[in-house]
Amino acid sequence: MFGRKSNAVKVEPMDEYNQLLVDHVHPSDWKNPNPRSKYNLVVVGAGSAGLITAAAAAGLGAKVALVEKHLMGGDCLNHGCVPSKALIRAAKAVNEVRKSPVFGVDAQLQSIDFSKAMERLRRIRSDISHHDSAKRFSEMGIDVFLGQGSFVDESTIEVDGSKLNFKKACIATGARATEIPIDGIKQDELLTNETIFSLTELPKRLAIVGGGPIGCELAQAFARLGSEVTIFERGPQFLTREDPDAASILKSQMEKDGVNIKLNSTIFSGKKEGKNFKLFYCVGSEAETSLEVDKILMAVGRSPNLDGLNVEKAGVEFSKNGVEVDDYLRTSNKKIFAAGDVCMRHKFTHSADFAARAVVRNALFFGRAKLSALNIPWATYTDPEIAHVGVYAHSSDEPVDTYFKPFKEVDRAILDEATDGFVKVHTKKGSGKIVGATIVGPHAGDQISEISVAMAAGMKLGKLANVIHPYPTQSEAIRQTGDLYNKTKLTPLTKTFLKSLVKFS
């Protein structure tokens, strides 16, 4: 009745919490089922995109197989969103104590127990993991196969000796940290997002290579928890795609947190000295210098997970950026779709979620859901947070008008001592149509959804001025950008006309 056992998986440190995690998302005693004669849909990869694709299809009556070689839940649960936000919350607690004298509270920061913070991280992750468990998805009627999936031909995948025949398939294998070698240091001596959350001792000195969202979030968190952090970014701005004003505010805050920021930097080589490392680098045209650190985190981007999948046997075209898909998320083999980090530019859990929904419609129900129709917001969970949706003024293909409200002019932000931020909304030139926005502030990730809703509903910026917001809240700044737009409609001719009405009223 059943296939062979899947290989056991370990997550370090293998304490009670990580054991529970593994018991849920890759149980050592799991037995793969006998495959059905043919599946409506085989999903390869049980991260966010794969789990949602499989669950939605099975819920609609499809015969579904789900294949995962490592940990169900993918990057988000195991190495990304969940553990990083748990660590960031611990670091925020430290900062709240340090800032307390501003509010007249004499709180003393007596100690920081990094091992306790990491234990909390592991506990929370294990508590959440049952949502992504092999047992739960099996109970949905999905055939769960744990093991390496590999395409045999255009309509067959092999897993652990079993062949799964499919009418349609979805590749949702995600992505991993890009490996960029440092001459003189072995690759396995470098931390990535897949290993840094296994630490049990705080690195005294931490180098982070890469100034993207992962690099910035962890640089600030580790600095607040007590590490001496240096972040290297080869460009003139970290968060290179973000609004320059937003990146500038974050840079200032990270420097206040003690992060040593090296922009325009180049790392030439390194060497291991005992348990520590020495990095040789330069900044701009300055002379080469060196830095001694205890740990090095590589955070220079994401690379698609295609190893061992043999997609070429299925006639699926791919590049270094991942599986190539059209706007309907179809690969070059029209029976095979893809979703999530393995094929998409926006590598976020929520974008994978909505791409998965599109795959189910398009693969099983002759749908025409387009990837380009998704209006995807995102946030970098630093302090302050940076959130964005739509276009940027500096990279828009069409001219835009920009409306700017700094938080230093917003009452609630002043009361909260959170004035380093802003709301910036872009509209189509000469129109109130919202085409993009950036928010910088403590709750920017929550606030950006109001702009996303307005864009999805086709609500123009002027209409937001008529939406009553509770006072005092930081989200009032969004309404106030609507006021700024409406003031542009008050032309001299309009003013004259209104004055005449008042005069004769």
KARALIN-V211370 format. One line per field, one symbol per residue. burial: b if it has 9 or more other ideal C-beta (glycine too) atoms within 8 Angstrom, else e. A space follows every 50 residues. Layout:
BEGIN
burial: ???
END
This chain:
BEGIN
burial: eebeebeebebeeeeebbbbbbebbbbbebebbebeeebbbbbbbbbbbb bbbbbbbbeeebebbbbbeebbbbbbbbebbbbbbbbbebbbebbebebb eeeeeeeeeeebebeebbbbbbbbbbebbeebbbebbbebebbbbbbebb bbebbbbbbbebebbbebbbbbbbbbbbeeebeebeeeebbbbeebbebe ebbebbbbbbbbebbbbbbbbbbbbebbbbbbbebebbbeebbebbbebb bbbbbebebebbbbbebebbebeeebbbbbbbeeeeeeeebbbbbbbbbb ebbbbbeebbbebbebebeeebbbbeebbbbebebbbbbbbbbbeebebe bbbbbbbbbbbbbbeeeebbbeebbbbbbbbbebbbbbbbbbbeebeeeb bbbbbbbeebebbbeeebbbbbbbbbbbeeebbbbbbbbbbbebbebbeb bbbbbeeebbbbbbbeeebeeeebbbbbbbbbbbbbeeeeeeebbeeeee eeeee
END
